[in-house]
Amino acid sequence: MMQAMRSCRLPLAGLLLSVLLAACSTVDNSRPPAELKPISDPLPVKLLWSRDTGEGAHQRFLNKMQPLLAGDRVYTVDTAGQLQAFDAASGRRLWRHDTGLPALAGPGGDGQRLLVTSREGDVALLEVDDRGAREVWRVRVASEIRSKAVLDGEQVFLRSVDGKLHALSAKDGSVLWSVSRRVPPLSLTGTSSPLVTPERVISGFDNGKLIAFNRKDGSVDWELTVSVPRGRSEIERLVDLDGQFVLRDGVVYVSAYQGDLTAVIEATGQVLWTRKFSSFQAIEIDDDSLYLTDDQSHLWSIDRRSGSAFWKQDELDARKLTAPRLVGNYLVAGDLEGYLHWFDKRDGRIVARTQPDVKSYLAQPLAWQNRVAIVLDSTAQLFALQLNTPQ
C-alpha cells in the first residue's frame, strides 16, 4: 500500500464503489455473483497436470501474478520470492531458485534471462537454463512494483506505483533514464506493464494519460489523454490505465477504468476511434477482434477497426472474471470460485466449464501451442487444461 491517505489504492478484484469510503473500507457489500446456468451439450475439458508453485496471492488482489510462458517452459514466482521452472507438456518441475524478493507481479523476460521484481522496488535479472538460475544483478530503483518488468534487447523497462517509469541497462541494472508522473489522491492497486516498440516505450498512468517515450533518452514523443476524470468524488474520478494494452499492425489498443477504450496509432498518437468502456483487465486480440472483460465481469468482442461490438456475454455478471485468453477458436477466463469458462469466440456462447480448484483466479490465463490453457490460482496452484473440441 502507498503511504498516507493521499495514495489510498483500491483492490483490482472488487472495485465496488458503494463500499469505498474515504478510508478505503475493505467491507464488500457488492451485488452477489450470478448463479451459473447449465450449459447445453458442454464440451469436455481434460486436466493435464497441476503443480504447487509456492506462496499464493490469497486476498492481495494481485492480478499481475501471471506466469511467464517462453517456448515449452513455464516460469512462476510466488509472493515469497521463490522462482520455479516447469515443463509445459508434462508439468515436471525443472528447478527452483529462492530470489529473496517478495513478488507482487509475475516474472518477465525471454526464457534465457528472467526479471523478478519486489514489493520494495527491487528488480533482479537472472540467466536461466534447464538446470537452474543464476542472478546477474539486482538493484532497488522504486517503490512497490505491481506489474511485470519488460526485457527488450539490452534494456529493461518497469513501472512502479509511485508514478515512475524506469529504463535500466540489461547488462548491469544501471539506470539509463527515469521519468515521473503525478499519482492522483486515489487510484487502483496496480499498474500496467510498459509496451515496448523498436523506437518507443509506451506507458499508461493513473491520471488517464498514455505517453510514448523515446526509448533512448526518455523524451516524450507524444502524449494522449485516454480518459478524463468525471464526477465530484475521488472515487468517481478514477480513470487508471491499469489494464494491459496491446499493439497490432501499428495500432495500440488501451482501456481505462471508468473511461474509454481507444485505438491509437503507435507512431503518432493519433486517435482512430474511441468508445465508452470501463475495464482494468488485459486486452486479448486476434486479426478481427479485441476481447475484454469489463468492470462488471461481462465479456466483449469488439471490432478492432471500428470499436463497434460484435457481441457481449453477461451471464457471469459480478463473478470477478479474469481477462480472457484465446486458445484455438475459444476464449478461456477464470472466476472468483475457481471455475474456468470457455467461450466460442464467434458469438460468446459458453461451451464448457470446469473447476479444478475452489480458489479464485486473478491473472489472465496463458495459451501453450494454441491448444492448452495454463492458469494460476490465488493459492499459487498451477493448472494445465485442454478443451476437447469437435473434429
C-alpha positions in Angstrom: 0.0 0.0 0.0 1.2 3.5 -0.7 1.8 5.7 2.3 -0.8 8.1 3.7 -4.4 8.7 2.7 -3.5 10.7 -0.4 -2.4 7.5 -2.1 -5.0 5.1 -0.8 -5.1 2.4 -3.5 -8.1 0.1 -4.2 -8.2 -3.7 -4.8 -8.4 -4.5 -8.5 -10.6 -7.6 -7.9 -13.6 -6.0 -6.2 -13.9 -2.4 -7.3 -17.2 -1.8 -5.5 -18.0 1.9 -5.5 -20.8 1.6 -3.0 -18.5 0.5 -0.2 -15.3 2.5 -0.9 -15.5 5.3 1.6 -12.8 7.8 2.3 -10.9 5.3 4.4 -10.9 2.7 1.7 -13.1 0.2 3.6 -12.4 -3.5 3.0 -16.0 -4.4 3.6 -17.6 -5.9 0.4 -21.3 -5.0 0.0 -21.3 -5.7 -3.7 -24.1 -7.4 -5.5 -23.8 -11.2 -5.4 -22.2 -13.1 -8.3 -24.5 -14.5 -10.9 -25.6 -18.1 -10.5 -24.1 -20.4 -13.1 -26.5 -21.7 -15.7 -26.3 -25.2 -17.1 -24.5 -25.5 -20.4 -26.3 -27.3 -23.2 -24.1 -30.1 -24.6 -20.9 -28.8 -22.9 -17.5 -29.8 -24.4 -15.3 -31.9 -22.2 -12.2 -30.4 -20.5 -9.2 -32.5 -19.5 -6.9 -31.6 -16.7 -3.4 -32.4 -18.0 -1.4 -31.6 -14.8 -1.3 -29.4 -11.7 1.6 -28.2 -9.6 2.1 -26.2 -6.4 4.2 -23.2 -7.1 4.6 -21.8 -3.6 3.0 -19.0 -1.6 -0.2 -17.7 -3.1 -1.6 -14.2 -3.5 -4.7 -15.1 -1.3 -6.6 -11.8 -0.7 -4.0 -9.5 -2.1 -5.8 -8.9 -5.3 -2.7 -9.4 -7.4 -4.0 -9.9 -10.9 -0.5 -9.4 -12.4 0.9 -12.5 -10.7 0.9 -14.2 -14.1 3.4 -16.9 -15.0 5.8 -16.4 -18.0 5.5 -18.8 -20.9 8.6 -19.0 -23.0 8.7 -21.8 -25.6 8.0 -25.0 -23.7 8.8 -23.6 -20.3 6.5 -22.0 -17.7 8.2 -19.8 -15.1 6.5 -18.7 -11.9 7.4 -16.6 -8.9 5.5 -16.6 -5.7 4.8 -13.9 -3.1 7.8 -15.1 -1.0 10.2 -14.8 -4.0 10.5 -18.4 -5.0 11.2 -18.7 -8.7 10.4 -22.0 -10.5 10.6 -23.5 -13.9 8.2 -26.2 -15.3 7.9 -28.2 -18.5 4.7 -27.1 -20.2 3.9 -30.5 -21.7 4.3 -32.6 -18.5 4.3 -30.1 -15.6 7.6 -31.5 -14.4 9.4 -29.1 -12.2 12.8 -28.4 -13.7 14.3 -26.3 -10.9 13.5 -23.8 -8.1 15.5 -20.8 -7.0 14.9 -18.6 -4.0 15.4 -15.0 -5.1 14.6 -13.5 -1.7 12.4 -10.9 -3.4 8.7 -10.9 -2.3 6.9 -10.5 -5.6 3.7 -8.7 -6.4 3.9 -9.5 -10.2 4.9 -12.4 -12.3 8.3 -12.8 -13.9 9.3 -11.1 -17.1 11.9 -11.9 -19.7 12.6 -14.1 -22.7 13.4 -17.6 -21.4 17.1 -17.1 -21.3 17.0 -14.0 -19.0 14.3 -13.5 -16.4 13.3 -10.4 -14.4 11.9 -10.6 -10.9 10.6 -7.6 -9.0 9.6 -7.0 -5.4 7.2 -5.0 -3.2 10.2 -2.9 -2.0 11.0 -1.8 -5.5 13.8 -4.2 -6.3 14.4 -5.8 -9.7 16.8 -8.6 -10.5 17.9 -10.2 -13.7 18.8 -13.9 -13.8 20.2 -16.1 -16.5 18.4 -19.4 -16.7 18.5 -22.7 -18.5 17.0 -26.2 -17.8 19.4 -26.7 -14.9 18.7 -23.6 -12.9 19.0 -19.9 -12.5 22.0 -17.5 -11.8 21.5 -14.0 -10.6 23.4 -11.5 -12.7 22.4 -8.3 -10.9 19.8 -6.7 -8.7 19.1 -3.1 -7.9 16.5 -1.1 -6.0 15.0 1.7 -8.1 11.5 2.4 -6.9 8.6 1.9 -4.6 6.2 -1.1 -5.0 6.3 -2.8 -8.4 3.0 -4.4 -9.2 3.4 -5.2 -12.9 5.9 -7.3 -14.9 9.2 -5.7 -15.9 9.8 -5.8 -19.6 13.1 -7.0 -21.2 13.7 -5.9 -24.7 17.2 -6.3 -26.2 19.7 -4.6 -23.8 17.1 -2.5 -22.0 14.7 -3.2 -19.1 11.6 -1.1 -18.5 9.4 -1.1 -15.4 6.6 0.9 -13.8 6.2 1.5 -10.1 3.2 2.6 -8.1 4.7 6.0 -7.4 4.1 7.1 -11.0 7.6 6.4 -12.2 8.8 4.7 -15.4 12.4 3.4 -15.4 14.7 2.3 -18.2 17.7 0.2 -17.0 20.6 -1.4 -18.7 20.1 -5.2 -19.1 23.9 -5.6 -18.7 24.3 -4.3 -15.1 21.0 -2.7 -14.0 22.2 0.8 -14.1 19.6 3.5 -14.6 19.5 4.8 -18.2 16.7 7.2 -17.6 13.7 7.7 -15.4 10.5 9.8 -15.7 7.7 10.5 -13.3 4.1 11.5 -13.4 1.9 12.6 -10.6 -0.2 10.0 -8.8 -3.8 11.1 -8.1 -5.0 11.1 -4.4 -6.9 7.8 -5.1 -6.0 5.1 -7.7 -6.4 1.4 -8.3 -4.0 -1.1 -6.8 -1.7 -2.0 -9.8 -0.1 -0.7 -12.9 0.1 -1.8 -16.5 3.5 -3.0 -17.9 5.1 -0.7 -20.5 4.6 -1.6 -24.1 7.9 -1.6 -25.9 8.4 -1.0 -29.7 11.7 -0.6 -31.6 11.6 3.2 -31.1 9.4 3.8 -28.1 8.2 2.7 -24.7 4.5 3.4 -24.1 3.2 3.6 -20.6 -0.2 4.2 -19.0 -0.6 6.3 -15.9 -3.1 6.7 -13.1 -4.3 10.1 -14.4 -5.7 8.5 -17.6 -2.8 9.5 -19.8 -1.0 7.3 -22.3 2.5 8.5 -23.0 5.0 7.4 -25.7 8.7 8.0 -24.6 11.7 7.7 -26.8 13.4 4.6 -25.5 16.9 6.1 -26.0 16.6 9.0 -23.6 13.0 9.1 -22.2 11.9 12.2 -24.1 8.2 12.4 -24.9 7.3 11.5 -28.5 3.5 12.0 -27.9 1.1 12.2 -25.0 -2.6 11.4 -25.1 -5.4 11.8 -22.5 -7.3 8.5 -22.9 -9.9 9.2 -20.3 -10.8 12.5 -18.5 -11.8 12.2 -14.8 -15.5 12.9 -14.3 -17.6 13.4 -11.2 -17.2 15.2 -7.9 -15.7 12.5 -5.6 -12.3 11.0 -5.9 -13.9 7.6 -6.5 -16.0 8.9 -9.4 -12.9 10.4 -10.9 -10.8 7.2 -11.0 -9.5 6.7 -14.6 -6.5 4.4 -14.2 -4.9 2.8 -17.2 -4.2 -0.5 -15.3 -5.4 -2.9 -18.0 -2.6 -4.3 -20.1 -2.8 -2.7 -23.6 -1.8 -4.4 -26.8 -0.2 -3.4 -30.2 -1.3 -4.8 -33.5 -0.5 -3.6 -37.1 0.9 -0.3 -35.7 -2.1 0.4 -33.6 -2.2 0.5 -29.7 -5.4 -0.5 -28.0 -5.9 0.7 -24.5 -8.7 0.7 -22.0 -9.3 2.7 -18.8 -11.3 2.1 -15.6 -14.4 4.3 -15.7 -13.2 5.7 -19.0 -12.8 4.7 -22.6 -11.5 2.0 -25.0 -9.3 3.7 -27.5 -7.3 2.8 -30.7 -4.2 4.9 -31.2 -1.6 5.0 -34.0 1.7 4.0 -32.3 3.9 6.2 -34.4 2.0 9.5 -33.9 -0.5 9.1 -31.0 -3.4 9.9 -33.4 -6.7 8.5 -32.2 -8.5 6.3 -34.7 -11.6 5.6 -32.6 -12.8 5.6 -29.0 -15.8 4.3 -27.2 -17.1 4.3 -23.6 -15.8 1.3 -21.8 -14.6 0.6 -18.3 -12.0 -2.1 -17.6 -8.9 -2.7 -15.6 -8.1 -6.0 -17.3 -5.7 -7.0 -20.1 -6.8 -7.0 -23.7 -6.7 -10.1 -25.9 -6.6 -9.7 -29.7 -6.7 -11.5 -33.0 -7.0 -10.4 -36.6 -10.5 -9.1 -36.2 -11.4 -8.5 -32.6 -10.4 -7.2 -29.2 -11.6 -9.4 -26.3 -12.1 -7.7 -23.0 -13.7 -8.2 -19.6 -15.3 -5.1 -18.3 -15.6 -4.0 -14.7 -19.0 -5.8 -14.3 -17.4 -9.2 -15.4 -19.1 -9.0 -18.8 -17.0 -10.4 -21.7 -17.0 -8.4 -25.0 -15.8 -8.9 -28.6 -15.0 -5.5 -30.1 -14.3 -4.8 -33.8 -10.7 -3.6 -33.6 -11.1 -1.5 -36.8 -14.2 0.5 -35.7 -14.8 0.0 -32.0 -18.3 -1.4 -32.5 -19.3 -4.5 -30.5 -19.6 -7.9 -32.2 -21.1 -9.5 -29.1 -21.4 -9.2 -25.3 -21.6 -12.1 -22.8 -23.1 -11.1 -19.5 -24.1 -14.4 -17.9 -21.2 -14.2 -15.5 -22.1 -10.9 -14.0 -20.2 -9.9 -10.9 -18.2 -13.2 -10.9 -14.9 -11.2 -11.0 -13.9 -12.7 -14.3 -10.2 -12.6 -15.3 -9.1 -11.2 -18.6 -9.7 -13.8 -21.4 -7.1 -15.7 -23.3 -7.5 -17.1 -26.8 -6.9 -20.9 -27.0 -7.6 -22.0 -30.5 -11.0 -20.8 -31.5 -12.1 -20.4 -27.9 -11.6 -17.9 -25.1 -10.9 -19.0 -21.5 -11.3 -17.0 -18.3 -11.4 -17.8 -14.6 -13.7 -16.6 -11.9 -13.8 -16.0 -8.1 -15.0 -19.6 -7.3 -12.3 -21.5 -9.2 -14.4 -22.1 -12.3 -12.8 -21.8 -15.7 -15.2 -20.9 -18.5 -14.7 -21.5 -22.2 -16.4 -19.3 -24.8 -16.9 -19.6 -28.5 -15.0 -16.6 -29.9 -17.6 -16.2 -32.7 -20.6 -15.4 -30.6 -19.5 -15.5 -26.9 -21.5 -18.6 -26.2 -20.3 -20.6 -23.1 -19.3 -24.0 -24.4 -17.5 -25.6 -21.4 -16.8 -25.2 -17.7 -14.6 -26.9 -15.2 -13.5 -26.3 -11.6 -10.0 -27.7 -10.9 -9.9 -25.9 -7.6 -12.3 -23.8 -5.5 -9.9 -20.8 -5.2 -10.2 -17.7 -7.3 -8.2 -16.8 -10.4 -6.6 -13.4 -10.6 -4.3 -13.4 -13.6 -5.1 -13.8 -17.3 -4.6 -17.5 -18.4 -1.8 -18.4 -20.8 -2.1 -20.4 -24.0 0.5 -23.1 -24.9 0.7 -24.3 -28.5 -2.7 -22.7 -29.1 -4.4 -25.7 -27.5 -3.6 -25.8 -23.8 -4.7 -23.3 -21.2 -2.3 -22.7 -18.3 -3.7 -20.9 -15.3 -2.5 -19.9 -11.8 -5.0 -19.6 -9.0 -4.8 -17.3 -5.9 -3.1 -20.0 -3.8 -0.3 -20.5 -6.4 -1.7 -23.7 -7.8 -0.8 -24.1 -11.5 -3.0 -26.0 -13.9 -2.8 -27.1 -17.5 -6.1 -27.9 -19.2 -7.2 -28.8 -22.7 -10.6 -28.4 -24.3 -11.7 -31.4 -26.4 -13.2 -29.7 -29.4 -15.2 -31.2 -32.2 -13.2 -32.5 -35.1 
